């Protein structure tokens, strides 16, 4: 964790008044005392750019920016989806450190000492504008943290002489833009298809469309840069171009492969501010970095102290930046589906740990299934037309994955069981464990628990993270020798330990039968609805399913929407949940969108009406 001067909450008055005060403040003989800072953000965007070596790219504006600035070859988002990633960008903290911010579309409560990056810059006199996406996954009020927020927010509206921090978000490459084809220079016949996807017309059309959306985004970046130059501000402005997370195509967004986390990141520092550089313009930085480093980088460039709670550091190649070895990421609930993955890369190898190996990668998600490529992939799986590399996505996950990104860029050959990679595997395991402990990762807290509180998460007594990491490692090993230990854990004082003990039994499925009576007894006494969901699903595998299915059906009407969602997910994977159809159909009318879509999919399956091209999203 980067250490600096602790900074307390900043008031709305600061935001409104600081920029005006700065306009009357000191200035250097050469002009502004502080650089302007411009963030040009693209959404759901792998670096399919000319400057990153993509031969089909038509990205002259971004390529020029890279030629004049620093290109970060191995830059990653902290999560393969926008909301947790944007939490890190606005707070300087990993979403996993402030549960439930690591879950998609949650609302975490920030601790009192934390604040937003634009508020810290406002203290230095910056006019801060955001145009226009927020999606911060916490209780920050966008209107209170920006000098201007919305589609008309712009640096040009600042007080005369005030430095600015301006963010422009471009949705041109967003996943939703692939729900219909985009014609352009790149044709379906031109593209390559990764080994994990079937080579079908729909897949080729969507890949070509993604290239064409990137070209359109580049034109938008060009217009922003031209606007800056026309105003005579290019020499006073640090320009950052990056994506909020990785790509939009199947097995990219939501997944912890390179395609889900790898982002373009370019920083241009004009000659006037060359003292902020420690690398020459035009350089490529190969160190693995994450977007979490951007808030610290900006504060350092603005001459401001970095708060003690910030978990990122200034980027290498820039003033205050140090060399890097590892970049960490992960995923939790995405939309209506639960999964738990943590990962680390050194830029050459990627290690992935799957804490839900009993769930397939290929869970149905209502929103992305509006894309024809997703529909084609699932259709090919159902018809048995896929190769082994393509079919793997629809099966159960291993506990661990390890990939050589240089030899296997599509990440289809798992090296985790190869003796030749045992030393590297062990080293990356240790790095990931140490990282999770250092950030007090909230991964093991069941969503909706009262433990989703910053103070509780920091308390080893209330949230026994060391014990949870060790217990979860035994769970994902799926060794029946652990059955008795899991059964004992069901009576632990800690909800987290009970929850993961139940998960261990669920992952063992029929092999947990020797302790079925203990599971049944504990289910009757258990107070946590989240633990009850997991225990009930586990019991559907080891005995008569009627009673546990009835419990899951009842929990699908629980007062907490995330408990309802967990119950619907459990019913989706329980053997023959047809007896719960009435409860599932009732959940189709739920006021929570994720519960509705999960229930709608399951109802279609139970009625025999599901097809990959049936629209489930509403």
N, C-alpha and C positions, 0 to 999 in steps of 0.2 A: 504494500500500500504506500502510495506517495504521501509524504508528510509535509505539511506546510502550516501556515498560520490558520488556526481555527476561525471560521467565519460563521456568524450566527445568521438567523433569518433576516431577510431584507424586506422592507415594507413596500407596499404599492406606491407610497409617496416617493420612494427612491426611484422607482421606474419612471415615474412621470417627470420628476424634477432633475435627475442627474444629468441627462443629456443637455438640457438647457444651461445648467451650471457649467458643464464642460465647454460649451461654446464660448463662455467668457473666461475660461481658465487658461493656464499657461500653454504656450505653443513653442515649438522649436524654430530655429532660424530657417530650417529647410521646409517648414510647413507643419503638418500635424505631429503632435508628440506621440501619438499612438496610431498604429495602422488600423485601417478598416479591415473587417473580416467578412468574407462572403462565402456562404455555404451553398453550393449548387448540388442538390440531392436528387438522385433518381431512385425509383422504387423497384424492388424485386429484380435486381439487375446484376447478373454475373458480368465480369469484365470482358465481354465479347467486343473488344475495342481494338483498333489497329495498333495502338501503342502497347497493347498486351500480346500482340502477335496473332490476332485473329485475321485470317486472310480474307474473309468475306465482309469485314467491317467497312462501313463508310462513316467514319467518325473524325473528320478533319479538325473540328473545334477542340475535341478532347485530346486528340493526338498532339495538337499544337500546345495545349496547356501542359501536357506531359513533357514535351521537348523543352519547355521553358521552366519547368518545375521539378518536383521530386515525384517519382512513381513508386508506389509501394506494391511490390510484386505479390507479397503474401499478406494481404489485408483481409480481415474477417469481421463479420458482425458477431456479436456475442450470442445471438439467437437467430435461427433461420426464419424469422418472421418479424413483422414490423414492431408491434407493441412492446415486447420485452426489450428489443434492440433500442427503441426510441426512449425507453425509460433510462437506459444507460447513458444515452447521448444528452439527455436533459439534466440528469442528476449527478453524473460522474460516478455512479455506483452500479454494480451489477444487479440486475433484477433478482437474481437468486438470493441476494443478501437482504431482500426486503419483501418477503412473501406477503401476498401472492403475486407480486409483480412479474414473476417468471411464468405465470400462466397466461395464456392468450386472452385478451380482453378481460382483465381483472381490474380491481381498484385497490391498490395498496395504499396504506397510510404511511406517509413519510415520517420518519422520526423528526423531532423538533429541531435538531441541529442541521438537518439537510435542507437544501434550497435548490433553486433552479439556476442553470448556467446564465441565462440572460439577466437574472437579478444580480448575480455577482458582477457581471460586466456593467450593469447599470451603475453600480457603486463607483466604477471607474469613469463614469460619464458617457458611456456608450448608449446610443440610440439603438434599440433592439427590435427588429421586425421579423415576423414569421408569416410566410405566404406559402401554404396556409395549413397544411396537415399538422396535427398534434399527436394524438394517439399515444399518450405518455403512460398509460397503464397505472395511474396513481391518482391521488387526490389533488394534484396541482390544478389550479384554475388557469387555463391559457390566457384568458383576458387579463389576469392579474400579474402575469410574469413577463409579458411583452409590452414594449412601448406601443406597438401596433401589431394586431393579429387578424388574419383573414385574407381574402383574395385581393384586397387592395393594399395590403401592407407592403411597404417599399422603403428602401433606404433614402429615396429622394425626398421623403416627407420629414426628414430629421431637421432639427434646428440648425441653422447655419453654423458651420465650423465644428459640429459635433462628430466624433468618430462613430461609425456604425458597425453593428453586428447584424447581418441580414441573412435570412434563410429563405431559399426558394425550393419548394418541393415539386418535382415533375412526375406525374402519375402515368406518363406515356408508356412506360415499360411495365406497369403494374399487371399482375396476374389477370385481372379482369379484362385487360385489353386483348387477351388471347382467346376470349370466348367467341370471337368471330375472326375470320382471316383478315390479315393486313397485306394487300399486294404491295409490291415494291421491287427494288433492284434485285433482291435475293429471291430466287425461285425455289420451289420445293425440290427440284432436281439437283440444285446446287449444294444442298446441305449434307453434312455427315450426321448419322444417327448413332448415339452412344450405344454401347453394347447391351445396356440394361433395358433399352426400349425396343419394341418391335418396329421394323421398318415398314410402316404402312403409309398410305397417302395422307391420312389425317395427322399422323405424327410429323411427317415432313412439312406439311402446310403450317403447323404450329411452330416448328423450329424456324422456318423461313419468316413467318410473321414476327417472331421475336427479334430476329436480325433487323427487320424493317422498322419495328418499333424503336429499336436502339438508334437507328439512323435518324428517325424523327426526333428522338430525344436530343441527339447531338446538335440538331439544328436549333433546338430551344436553348441549349447551353450557349451556342454561338450568339444568339440574340441577346442573352443576358450579358455576355462578355462585351459585345458591341455597345450595349447601353452604357456599360461601365466606362469604356474607352471614350465614348462620345461626350460623357460628362467630365472627362479629364481626371478620372479617379483611379485609373488602372495602376498608376505608379504609387498610389497610397494604399492599395488593397491587397491583402492576402486572400487568395482564392483557393477554396477546397472543393473538389468534386469527389463525391462518394455515393454509394448505394446504401440504403438503410438495411438491406439484407441481401442474400444471394438471389438466385434466379426464380423464374416463374413457371418453368416447364415441369412435367412430372418428375418426381423424386429430386426436386430441388427445394423449393420453398417448403418449410415445415420439417425438413430432414437434415440430419447432421453430417451429410457428405459435403465434399468441397462445393458442389453446386448449390447447396443451401446456405453456406456460410461465406464463401469466397466473394469478395466485393472489389471493385476498382476503388482506388484511393490515390488521388493526385493533389499535391499542394504546390501552388505557384507563389513564390515570394519575389516581388519586384526588386530591382537593384537597390532602390532607396533603402530597403529593409534587409539587405544582404547580411547584416550583422546577426540576423536571426537564424542564419543557415550555418550548419557545420558540414554540409555536403554541397557539392557544386550543382548549379542548376542543370537539369537534364539527367541527373543521376537516377539510377534504379536502386531502391533499398530492398534487400531480400529478407531482412529480419521479419519474423512473423509478428504482426501487430493486430490490434482490434480497434473497432470504432470507439470503445471505451476510452481510448487514449485522446480522442479529439477534445473533450472539455478541458483536460489538463493542458493540452497543447495551446489551445486558444487563450487560456488565462495566462500562461507563460509568455506568449507573444504580446499580450496586452499589458505586460508588466505587473500582473496581479498575483498575489499569493495563491497557492493551490491548497484548498481545504484539506484538513487532516483525514477526512473520511473518503476523499476521492480514491478510487481504486485503479485508475489509469495513470499513465505517466506521459510526459511530452514525447512526441514521436522521435525516433532516431532520425538523424539528418537535420534536426532543428535544435535550436538553443535549449539546453537542459535535457535533451533526449539521450537515453542510454541504449546500448545494444540489447536485443531481445533474443530469447531462445524458444519460448513457448507461447502459443495463443490458445486460449480456452474458450469453449462454447458449450451449448446444451439446448435441449428442448424439453418442454413439459406438456401440459395439455395444449393442443392446437385445435381451435374451433371446438367441435363437439366430441373429439376423441382424446383419450388419455394415453400418454406414453411418457417415458422418462429416460432421457439419454444425456450423457455427459461425454465430452470429447476434448482432445488436446492434439495439437499439431506443432511440428517444428518447421513446417513448410515443405518437408520432403515426405514424412510419414504422418499418417493420421490414425490415432487410436480412438476407438469408440466403445463406450460401455453402455450396454442396454440393460436398464433396470426393470424393463417389462418384456422379457423375452417370450412370454406366453401370448403376447399380442403380435400379430403380423405387422410388417411395415405397411402393407396394403390395406389398412383400414379405410372404409369409405368415408369421405369428407364431402358434404353437400356442396360447399362453395366451389372448390376446384374442379369437381366432376362436371361442371358446365363446359369444361374444355374437351374438345373432341379427342385429343391425344390420350387423356385419362380414360375416356370411354373405350377407345380402341384397345388400350392396354389391358383393361379388365375383360373386355370381350374376348381377346386372344387367350387370356388365361382360362376363362370358362370353357373355351372350345379346345383347349389343349394344344394350341398352336405355337406356344412360346418355346424358345431355347431355354436351357438350364439357367443361363445368366439373366434372362428376362423373367422367368418364372419364379426365381428366388425371392423377389419382392413380395410375393403373395403368400409366403410361408412363414413359419416361426423364426424368430431372430435368434442368433447365438448370443451368449452373454457378452462376448467381446469380439471386436473387429479390429484389424490392423491392415493398413494399405500402404503400399509403396506408390506414392502419387506420381513419381517419375516413370516407373515401369508400367503402372496400371492406372492411368488418369481417370478411367471410368469407375474405378473402385468396385471391381467384381470378383477379385481373387483375395479372399480373406486369409491373411498370413498369421492370424493369431494362434493357430495350432501348429505352425511350422517351427521345428526345433531351431532352425537357423536364425530365427528372429526372436528367440526367447529372451535374450539380453535386452534388446530394444523394447520388447513388450513389457518387461519388468520395470524398466526405467520410466516408461510412460505411465504405467499404472501408479507408480510412486508419485510422479508429478501431479497426476490428477487427484489422488487422495489428499496430498498436501494442499493443493489449491482449494479443494472443497472445504477443508478444515479452516483454511486461512480466511475465506470469505463467509464462513458460517452459512454454507449453502442450505437453503430451505427446501431442497428437493424432497426430503422424506416426510414433510408435514402434509397430511392429507388435506386437499383443498376444501375450504369451508370450516376447518378447525379453528378454535379460539387461539391456537398457537401461531396463527398467521398474524403476528404482531412483532415489530422489530425488537422490542425489549425481550419478549419471550424467546425469539429466535437466537438472541445472543447469550441466553442463559443455558449453560450445559445441563443444569439440573432439570429445567423445564423441557429443554430440547436436547436430549442426549445424542449429539451428532456423532461422536466417536463410536458409540455403541450402535447407532443406526447404520453407519457406513459398514461396520463389520457384519452386522446382521443382514443387510441387503446383499453383501457379497456372498453370504451363504445361501440366500434366497435364489440368486440368479445362477448359482452352481447347480441347482436342482438335483441335489444328492439326497436320496431317500434316507440316508443315515442321519439327516438333520430333522426328521419328522418329530421325534420326541422333544427336541429342543424348541422347535416352533410351537408345539402344543403347550409347553411350559410358558413360553413367552406371551401366550394369550392372556395370562393373568398378571402381567407386569403392571406396575403403577403408571407407566408412561403410555399415553395413547399412541405415540409414535412407534414404540416397541411392539405394542399389541397389533397395530396396523401392519407392520412389516412381518411380524410372525404369521399373521393371516395371509399376507401376500406369499410368503414362502410355501404355505400349505396349498394355496391356489396354484402356484407354479408347478407343484408336484402332481396336481390333479389326482388321478386314481391312486397314485402311490401314497397319498395321505390317508387312505382308508383305515390303517391301524389306529388312528386317533380320531375317528369320526365321532365317537361318543363324546370325547372331550370337546370337540368343535361344537357339537350340538348344545352341550351344556353351557359353554361359554357364550354362544350366540344368544341364549335366553337372558344371560346376565349382563351382556355388554351394553354400555351406555352410549358409546360413540356410534352415531349412525354410519360414519365412514367405515369403521371396522366391521360393522354389521353387514354392510354391502359386500365386502370382500369375503367374509366368512360364509355368507349365504351362497355366493357364487362358488366358493370352494366346495361347499357341501353338495351342490348339484352334481359334482363329479364322483362322489364317494358313497352315495346312498340314494334312497328314494328322493326324487327331485321335487315332489309336490310341495312340501313344506318350505324349503328354501326359496323356491320360485314364488310362492305366495308372499314371503317376506320381501323379496325384491320388488314384487308388484306393489306392495304397500309403500315401500320406500320410494318408489317412483312418484309418489304424491307427497313426499316430505316437504316441510315448509322451506327448506333451504334449496335453492335451485341447483347448486352443485351436487348435493346429495341426490337429488332427482336425476341429474345427468349421470352420476356414477351408477345409479341403479339401472338406468336404461342401457348403459354400456355393458354392465354385468349381464343383463338379460340377453344382449346381442351375442355374447360369447358362451352363454350357458347352453348345455345340450338340451335341445327340444323345448324352447320356452313358449310353445304355442298356448299353454294354459294361461299365460299372462297377457294374451292378445288384447283383452278388454282394457287392461291398465295401460298398455302401450298405446292403444287408440285414444284413450283419454289424454295421454301425454302429448299427442299430436296437436292438441289445442292449448298447450302450455303457454304461459305468457313469456317464458324465456326462450329466445330463438334457438339456442343450442339444444335445449331439451326437445323442442319441436322437431328440429331436423333429424336428430338421432332417433327419435320415436317414429318419425315418418318413414325413414329408411327401414327400420326394423318391422314396422307394420307391413310395408310392401313385401319384404322377404317372407314374413309369416303367411301372408295371403297368396304367395306365389306370383306376385305381380312385379317384382323388381327386375329391371334391366339397367345396364350401365348408362343408357341414354335417357332414362326417366329423370325428370327434374325433381330433385328433392329440396333444393334450396328455396327459401321464400324471402 
